[in-house]
Amino acid sequence: MNLNIRITWPAWLGINSTSDIITHIFATLWYSVLTDIEYESRIKGGVNYFDIFVSDGNPYLTKICDVILAFNAESLEKNIASLRPNGVCFCNEKIRSKLHEETLRLIEEKNIKLITLEINDKYDNTYLLALFACYFTLPHEVIHEGIAAIFARKGALVIDANKKIFENACASISLEKSSQTFPKIGEPKKVRYGNKMIAEGLIDSELEYYSAYPMTPASTVLTEIIASKKVPYLQAEDEIAVINSALGSSFTGARSAVGTSGGGFALMTEALSFAVQAEFPIVAILSQRAGPSTGTPTYHETWDILYALNPTFWDFNHIVLTPSSVEEAYYFAGLALNLADKYQSIVILLVDKQLSEMVTTYSARQCAGVERGEILTNPPEDYKRYNFTETGISPRVMVGTKNGDFIASSYEHDEYGATSEDSENKKRMTEKRWKKLENFFAKEGYTGFQVFNPEAKKMLIAFSATTYTAKEFIRQNPEFGLIVITFLKPLDDRLLEAIVWKEELIFVENNYSGQLENTICGQFWLRYREWLVISHLRKYDLFPFYIEDFNTLLSK
């Protein structure tokens, strides 16, 4: 049982609450939900939409919607082509007279039910919610719960007013109801969006400082950190101040993180190089959007894969995590803090606009806990902060610890941190820093990828939120399998075993140049294996992968 609902409106109307309430309703009734929000980078006007895919199985993204709730004529006209034949559209009666002849003709040709209600006040969202609820015979008590939950911050008067409008509208509505109903099947499911999961994962693993300058689509990590009132934070004037304040915090021993997108990340590169040299633990959340430069800032692409792998100048190694679900976003956020502390290094949590902003139901989540690495509480008088060790990791001290004074410099240094241009010392320090991540997966016990339908001869390779829809595609087409990359750096050498004897590898990514494909093929020399067909499915049109995009593979 599937239903894809599109809510479309111009910016500034504040219609997100309608989307949130409908998502809440279906999650409360036990159904799985996955959303896709697409909006222009403007404060007022334009056409935005919010898709809510509802399923009694595994949700995924599709271009085609079954229902549209339209809040003005322009939004309806721009989205009507996405409505399936025999679909239904709800809108204010006043919109009908503003529709162009070709739109009305398309509505007739596709046998679309245009269900309208005369609305004469500003509460279009609640009236259309009433139309929607009556059409699908949704239980009123669940809708009341949704109104109360979503409007809680606005107070009892607003909640009561909307409940009253909803009930009065339902009492006045007379329409032919849908044969498709959504009875309550089980216990309510929990709902979160990606950046909220990241923020909660950081907090639950004892984040101690967060800094950011607002930049879509990473901004709401900062919003959630602030709202929690649990973590000291700084909304700095730019990303240079962001990263340097976080490194200062890290220097004191505090678990620190920053968040940004590509343009802001570019401003952080010099300080990230300093973090490598001074061996400061730091987590950087890099949420990708369409570029280059300012690009198309509110839309989706994965342009920054190579940037995350090579985030600054010099020759060094670090960790890049790529969660592919909101549950992993939660766990990996805490894991990133742990790995940064243990390896005294940069850890990048690479996500994208889709994973950051999508709302979805989720199963039980696991906290990564807290691992701070080796910290000396009673260092010797001759304490060497950058002591040469077998693992390359030198024990740290907290600032203020007796005998724990040291220099943290951007220059190459000796074991005490004092500037050194000695050739032998330079060689040993370089080897020390590289040694940290040797045999990483054996030491940590992680696998850097996941395999679904491993017996298939044709394997898709993807990461991040794309995997939600990829999993549905291979469920429908079991001749295909799926490999999901969860550690982009270091790459797990065991990945070669999972792919080398397949017939075809199909790299799925939202960029033009095939950054994921080139990275994996380059590391494992895959293009020299003559029996292995390497192909790809790429999108760079600002939108995520839909099931229809995957279906093009069937015609090849």
Secondary structure as UniProt FT lines:
FT   STRAND          2..11
FT   HELIX           16..28
FT   TURN            29..30
FT   STRAND          32..38
FT   STRAND          45..55
FT   STRAND          65..70
FT   HELIX           73..79
FT   HELIX           80..82
FT   STRAND          83..92
FT   HELIX           93..96
FT   TURN            97..98
FT   HELIX           101..109
FT   TURN            110..111
FT   STRAND          113..117
FT   HELIX           124..135
FT   TURN            136..137
FT   HELIX           140..150
FT   HELIX           152..154
FT   HELIX           156..172
FT   STRAND          190..193
FT   HELIX           194..204
FT   TURN            205..206
FT   STRAND          209..212
FT   TURN            216..218
FT   HELIX           219..228
FT   STRAND          233..235
FT   HELIX           239..251
FT   TURN            252..253
FT   STRAND          256..260
FT   HELIX           262..267
FT   HELIX           269..278
FT   STRAND          282..288
FT   TURN            293..294
FT   TURN            297..298
FT   HELIX           305..309
FT   STRAND          319..321
FT   HELIX           326..343
FT   STRAND          346..352
FT   HELIX           353..357
FT   STRAND          359..362
FT   TURN            381..382
FT   TURN            385..386
FT   TURN            399..400
FT   TURN            402..403
FT   TURN            415..416
FT   HELIX           423..435
FT   TURN            436..439
FT   HELIX           440..444
FT   STRAND          449..452
FT   TURN            454..455
FT   STRAND          458..462
FT   TURN            464..465
FT   HELIX           466..476
FT   TURN            478..479
FT   STRAND          480..485
FT   STRAND          487..489
FT   TURN            493..494
FT   HELIX           495..499
FT   TURN            500..501
FT   STRAND          504..509
FT   HELIX           515..524
FT   HELIX           526..528
FT   TURN            530..531
FT   STRAND          533..538
FT   HELIX           547..551
FT   HELIX           552..555
//
